Amino acid sequence: MIHLNVGGKMFVTSKQTMKTEDGLLKIVSEEIAEKEIFIDRDSKHFHIILQYLRYRQQGETIAPSLLPNTNSALKELIMEAKYYGLYKLQKVAFEKREKLKDVN
């Protein structure tokens, strides 16, 4: 088990989940031997990032309904996905953001 301290909020996951997709979390899981890792980022959307990785681990894509429903929150999530190198999550969030723009 890996304990992730993201901006002061604790998350627990497995190395296997972190290795699901190429990106920063995969690199961190392979390079760092500690059981607790501090990530100096806002934790607001990190639960979605872990949920996304868990879906990907099962060969699934996260449902857009599980993503935020506001333009500003989706923009934040897109930025976080980009930071972590999770480009498929970034794409799903961007597509949902575009659909929200079309509705408004």
N, C-alpha and C positions, 0 to 999 in steps of 0.2 A: 504494500500500500504506500502511496505517496501522499503526503500532506502538502497542499499548496496554500500558501498564505498570499492571497491576491489583494493587495491594498488594505491589509489588516483583517480580511475575512477569510476564514479557513474553509477549504474544500478538500475532500478526500477522494482519490481515484486510484486506479491501478496504472502501472507502467504500460501495460498492454493498451489501455484506453488512450494514453498519451501518445503512443506510437501508431495510432490508427491512420493518421494522415501526415504527409510531409509538412513540416513547418516548425516553428519555434518550440512547441511543446514536445515534439518528437526529438529534436536535438537536445533539449534539456533533459529528457528522460534517459537518453543514452549517455550523456556526458557527465551528469551529476550523480554522485553516489549517496548523497544525503537523503534522509527520509522526509525532510521538510525543506521546501523550496519557497523562497520569497520572490514574488513577482510584483514589481512596483508599477501596478496598473490599477485602474478603478475596477472594482469587483462587480459593478452593476449588472453586466451582461455575461459574466463568466459562467454562470450556471447554464446559460444557453449554449455556450461553447462546449462545455462538457457533455451536455445532452446531445448536441450535434455529433460529437466524437463517438458517443455510445451508439447512436443510430448508425453511423458509418461503420462501426465495428461489426454490426450485424448485416452490413451490405445494403442498408437503407439510407434514404435521404430524409432529413428532418422536414416535417410538415410545416408549410408556411404559417399555419394557424398557431404553431408553438412560438413563433417569433413575435416581437413587439408589434403593436398596431398603430403606432404613430410615426410620422415622418422623421421626427427628431430622434426618437429611440432607434429606429432602423438605421439612421445615419451613424449614430454612435456604434451600433453593432457592426456595421460595415467597416468602420475604422478599426474596431477591435479585431475583427476577423482578418483584416489586412495586416495588422501588427503581428498576429500569431501565424500568418502565412496560410490561413485556411480559406483558400480562394473559392472553393465550392460553396462554403457558407456565405462568403461575401456575395457570390452570384445569386444565391437564393434570396438573401436579404435585399439585394439591389432590385431583383425582379418584383418582390413584394412591394418595395417602396415605389416602383414605377406604377404598379397597379393602383396603389393608394392615390397617386397623383392623378391617374386617369379618372378615378371616382370623384375627386374634388374639383 
